Amino acid sequence: MAIITISRGSYSKGKTIAERVAEKLGYECVSRDILLEASEHFHIPEIKLVRALHDAPSILERFSFGKERYVAFIEEAFLEHMQKDNVVYHGLAGHFFLKGVGHNLKVRIVADIEDRVKLEMEREGITEAKARNILKKDDYERRRWAMALYGIDTTDPRLYDLCIHIHKIAVEDAVDIICHAAKLPHFTTTDDSQKRMDDLVLASKVKVAVIDEWPKAQVTAHEGAVYIHTDAPLEQEALIQDKIGKVAEAVAGVKKVSVSVTPRGAGSKA
């Protein structure tokens, strides 16, 4: 029983590998669903979020605290899917949200640029030069997106448990390798790792509940107890603590709320 997150570039066959791994293990395969759910939170067409993934996060700058809100909504949707366990996720930086979850197998799929160019040419019916430029731009924007939103470089191999180069290793070989790794004791769901998963889900739900009024709030959870920290004008400290506490307490699963506020000084704006 594991959560498998697969990071991949375009035309690296990562999507195919993810789908076949899920089929072979009998797991759910998730990717675009999470974007759809996030777009509903934003009340903007999903296609705009898809475009933002390829054109850097400039679209989010049009919204007040767009980056913070986007990350919060994506995180909640992502973690709710992952909480069910037995899931394969393929997409951008999914493992970022699973810090401390021991049953997460983190995989990176890479492919030779020449193979990717050939696939792009065949699928799009374009010249080699145009295909190469598209892939170069796509790689740059994906990396820039992850750095801007999550502060991580998705090409860093140290972020993964397994990096597979699709060239000599064929798609089916990669599927077999990932399926074998997923069954290792290191990636088996334990009571502790599931509790960590549940804590992350609860924290994400509270974060979404408070995000519109307190976009900078930091939220963590432990076995139903939720801890929230934010800053506020000195004269509003007690009021903010009370308001945040009431919003958080209304979230299903919350047993206890602790709110800490760092005063910004009299006269500051909320």
BELKAFEN-V502906 format. One record per residue. RES is the residue in one letter. PHI is phi in whole degrees, 0 to 359 (NA if undefined). Layout:
RES & PHI
RES & PHI
This chain:
M & NA
A & 206
I & 251
I & 247
T & 250
I & 244
S & 264
R & 205
G & 267
S & 290
Y & 55
S & 251
K & 69
G & 295
K & 296
T & 299
I & 298
A & 301
E & 295
R & 286
V & 297
A & 299
E & 296
K & 292
L & 270
G & 76
Y & 264
E & 282
C & 247
V & 232
S & 203
R & 294
D & 306
I & 292
L & 295
L & 299
E & 294
A & 294
S & 294
E & 293
H & 299
F & 280
H & 60
I & 229
P & 303
E & 300
I & 300
K & 291
L & 289
V & 297
R & 297
A & 297
L & 297
H & 257
D & 243
A & 69
P & 279
S & 295
I & 298
L & 288
E & 291
R & 283
F & 252
S & 297
F & 51
G & 301
K & 298
E & 298
R & 292
Y & 301
V & 299
A & 297
F & 290
I & 297
E & 299
E & 298
A & 298
F & 297
L & 294
E & 297
H & 293
M & 290
Q & 299
K & 289
D & 70
N & 53
V & 229
V & 248
Y & 247
H & 236
G & 163
L & 267
A & 58
G & 298
H & 296
F & 303
F & 274
L & 250
K & 299
G & 88
V & 271
G & 292
H & 267
N & 262
L & 268
K & 260
V & 238
R & 238
I & 255
V & 234
A & 220
D & 298
I & 300
E & 294
D & 293
R & 293
V & 299
K & 299
L & 296
E & 297
M & 298
E & 292
R & 285
E & 259
G & 65
I & 238
T & 286
E & 299
A & 298
K & 293
A & 298
R & 295
N & 295
I & 297
L & 294
K & 298
K & 294
D & 299
D & 298
Y & 298
E & 291
R & 299
R & 294
R & 295
W & 300
A & 296
M & 292
A & 291
L & 271
Y & 248
G & 73
I & 232
D & 260
T & 296
T & 271
D & 286
P & 295
R & 291
L & 279
Y & 238
D & 276
L & 213
C & 243
I & 238
H & 265
I & 278
H & 202
K & 290
I & 279
A & 280
V & 304
E & 295
D & 296
A & 298
V & 300
D & 298
I & 298
I & 294
C & 298
H & 296
A & 298
A & 296
K & 268
L & 291
P & 304
H & 300
F & 249
T & 278
T & 294
T & 244
D & 301
D & 293
S & 291
Q & 289
K & 297
R & 298
M & 298
D & 297
D & 297
L & 296
V & 297
L & 297
A & 299
S & 293
K & 293
V & 292
K & 301
V & 296
A & 295
V & 256
I & 299
D & 293
E & 270
W & 228
P & 295
K & 264
A & 297
Q & 257
V & 232
T & 228
A & 215
H & 211
E & 50
G & 93
A & 269
V & 247
Y & 239
I & 235
H & 229
T & 209
D & 240
A & 197
P & 303
L & 308
E & 287
Q & 252
E & 306
A & 296
L & 296
I & 296
Q & 302
D & 294
K & 294
I & 297
G & 302
K & 293
V & 295
A & 294
E & 296
A & 280
V & 281
A & 302
G & 98
V & 280
K & 256
K & 205
V & 231
S & 234
V & 243
S & 243
V & 232
T & 266
P & 295
R & 264
G & 111
A & 301
G & 90
S & 286
K & 273
A & 291
